[in-house]
Amino acid sequence: MKQKFCGVWATYEFLDDTCETIKELRNSGFNKITTHAPCPRHEIDHALGDPQSRVPFFTLAGAFVGFGLAILIIYKMTLSWILPVSGKPVISIPIMGPIAFELSVLLSIFFTAGAIVLLILKDTLRHPGPISKKYKDYNRFMRDRFGVVVACEENQLSAIESIMKKYQAEEVNSET
Amino acid sequence: MSQISYGTINDRVVQSMEPPGRPWLVSMVLVLSALSMGVFAWSYQLRQGLEYSGISHPIAWGVYITNFVFWIGIGHAGTLISAVLYLVRAPFRNSIYRASEAMTVFAVMTAGLFPVIHLGRAWFAYWLLPYPNQRELWVNFKSPLLWDVFAISTYMSVSIAFFILGLIPDLAAIRDESKGPKRFFYKMASLGFRGTNHQWLHYMRGYLLFAAIATPLVFSVHSIVSWDFAMASVPGWHSTIFAPYFVAGAIFSGCAMVLTIMIPLRKAFPGFSEIIQVKHLESMGKMIVFTSLIVTYSYAVEFFIAYYSGARYERALFWFRPFGEMRVFFWLMIFCNCLVPLPLFIKKFRTSIPALFIISILVNVGMWLERFNIVGTSLAHEYDPFAWGSYQFEWVEIWITIGSFGWFFMWFFIFVKIMPSIAVAEMKETLPPPFRNKR
């Protein structure tokens, strides 16, 4: 099934123009906004209303899973083959420390990496972008240009275009 | 720096990734020659046995374990620079962290070879891992050597993940500057990253968490490596100072290796000199002199503990190190690690590229010697005079050591040609953003 997109996208040379556009679009009730930037900028986050990521929950979950896994394998394997070492208890709490720590770190990193990929995919599916060749071939977003993409109804295109032009967008493109 | 724009950074990095010239090819031939000799020496050892290395009674841990600790130490600076300095927002980090992270990954890959080489029968290396088997015979979780297996594997996995995560936006930037098959390669590698707010949001939060998690890992890994020694009741090893002493030494040697690599890199790609500025190298110089002082203090504390504890075996060992038959290694170590970095207190030396380069190389030599002193002299002079001995270096282990440098630099040379060796997005973050209405 071919993805559909109806909306406007514009490119900007300056960060303040981009941020002002985003603020006015949000004030006008257009909230399906996607931005492009060559590097992360807090100014854009503030203009978008400081959205929060859920990645830390996955990281915490990974740490718990790693810790639990470490305790489990140490118990299981130590009791499976009793290996007395110079009078030390067979199950010793201090010796679990290093391995529990390392596996907590390892799993939390894996969960974090997985969460980044999953959450980006989820947001990308929720906010589909323009499908035109011109948009896909535009290659300055990762170089030196900012971009604003707004999904909207067909009858709202002109209102959005006028806001974008007001803040001196370099180019404005509509897609239906 | 004021002339640099977002676009200039892309251009500089793309220039560095152009097809290699003669200096790169000549360097690669040298590096591959060293690696080939190392591989030949190892294959000889595999055929003939460990007796052809210098490992013998009483020094059963020789050059290979020295190399292992040395390379793990080198591997520390990359994660330190990318994670710890990221958390404290150190501005000099951005221009050097990508190459340092690559250095970490390649150094840990090199370090990981040495326990396997040291085993002798390398084909049994998998015995180190807890894997299900018919006899239900599991590994000994009480052994610090097993903790080390977990620590090094975790460190390598986290370093690689951190390295790849940092590369994604930069590969996207390179993709947009490339054409043909190159563009296809970078398109695949950048996983569709286009710098949208959704991507940056989760990416940056994840990156911050990576840094926060990697920071304690940096300290834990070399602490666990130090416990390989400190948990054993061998004079010179059984000391509570070992973990912080090893961590400081690792940061010291790692920072020196960063300079050893960054200075030629800056020279090889002239466009980098306005990105990797002298003040960034100067900051590394400050870190070297600071960690040198910690290392010097640790040496002094070791001697004081040996004297003040009254433990006769400990005292005997700490007399043997500076005045015994292996004293050359000790005094060279003191020269390289305690005296050579001292000129870095003077700004003139800290801002002199040749001085920084020479000091960084001597510090690397000194830190290898420190590890050899710890491994070699302690085992050479344990409790029983009947079991005392010395160490004879053999050509096999010398060539394997040289080969390890070939292995490390081979990966680094490939890296600078196919990956962005400067962090593009993070360098852009440090620049004033383009504003129409100047603030």
Interface residues (C-beta under 8 A of the other chain):
Chain A: E13 F14 L15 D16 D17 I33 T34 T35 H36 A37 P38 C39 P40 R41 E43 I44 D45 L48 P51 S53 V55 P56 T59 I73 I74 M77 T78 S80 W81 L83 V85 K88 S92 I95 M96 P98 I99 F101 E102 L103 V105 L106 S108 I109 F110 T112 A113 A115 I116 V117 L119 I120 D123 T124 H127 G129 N139 R140 F141 M142 R143 D144 Q168
Chain B: S5 Y6 G7 N10 P130 E136 L137 W138 V139 N140 F141 K142 P144 L146 W147 F150 A151 S153 T154 S157 V158 A161 F162 L165 P169 A172 A173 R175 D176 E177 L191 F193 R194 G195 T196 N197 H198 Q199 W200 L201 H202 Y203 M204 R205 G206 L209 F210 I213 A214 P216 L217 S220 I224 A425 E426 K428 E429 P433 P434 F435 R436 N437
